[in-house]
Amino acid sequence: MRNKKTPGQKLKEYTRTPGSMILMILVLLSAVITFSVLLFLIAYILINGVPHLTLELFSWTYTSENASMLPSIINTLVVTFLSLLIAVPLGIFSAIYLVEYAKRGNKLVKVIRLTTETLSGIPSIVYGLFGALFFVTALKWGYSLLAGALTLSIMILPLIMRTTEEALKSVPDSFREGSFGLGAGKLRTVFRIVLPSAIPGILAGVILAVGRIVGETAALIYTAGAVANVPSSIMGSGSTLAVHMYNLSREGLYMDQAYAVSVILLLLVLLINWGSGALAKKLTKGK
């Protein structure tokens, strides 16, 4: 067995040449700056928001006096669920086709990948205008949670496709060859061997998609609306947490409540990320 190098030995290797030393310093400096910015943002939000968390902010009905965020929390969960329900199956199945079934050099594959890369670079405001013109106006749905969810599902679809595609590519070919050698077919190999092995990478893409959904405002203002209540159905209008926070801060009269909403938004994202990570570990251990 090869002996592990001590930190001192590794440092000597970096200091042998000036270029390696400079690169090491730049990498460490970048890591420290990134971590410091993250800590600063979290601390700033908590310091300004936690003191203003009151029971009135969790009232069932929104009024100009309580500025309740509970309806927006419910709308956020509904929109997130609907968006993932639409985008995740489409994204995963599309990635499976691109990696497992499509032939190399296929022109259709090139078109699909070019399309997904193009969709990834489109600003969210453009998605919002598309949703307003197509779902709200052309289909005559009006401002509704369904219109917002469909718009967001189109927006996160390229992200889920790309992350799932990379996760499937990371599965060793020996897994597939072993399954084929035991007599399993293509479909059984994909769904019983390849896909379970790629679950951690797929969930990572889903987590990123959830973060984008929860923090989205521009696309939802034009599609789901900014009404701070819980609609009777998914065809009704309602604001999410991010839109609610934007409305409070835009008016300038509810800045304290806006900071409080940002705390709940941060905790919601952290809770979803923690839950997804725990689920990924459980599924990985259970294989």
Secondary structure, DSSP 8 states (H G I E B T S, - for coil): ------HHHHHHHHTTSHHHHHHHHHHHHHHHHHHHHHHHHHHHHHHHHGGG--GGGG-SS--TTT---HHHHHHHHHHHHHHHHHHHHHHHHHHHIIIIIS-TT-HHHHHHHHHHHHHHTS-HHHHHHHHIIIIIIIS---S-HHHHHHHHHHHHHHHHHHHHHHHHHTS-HHHHHHHHHTT--HHHHIIIIIHHHTHHHHHHHHHHHHHHHHT--HHHHTTT----S--SSTTS----HHHHHHHHHHHSS-HHHHHHHHHHHHHHHHHHHHHHHHHHHHHHHT-
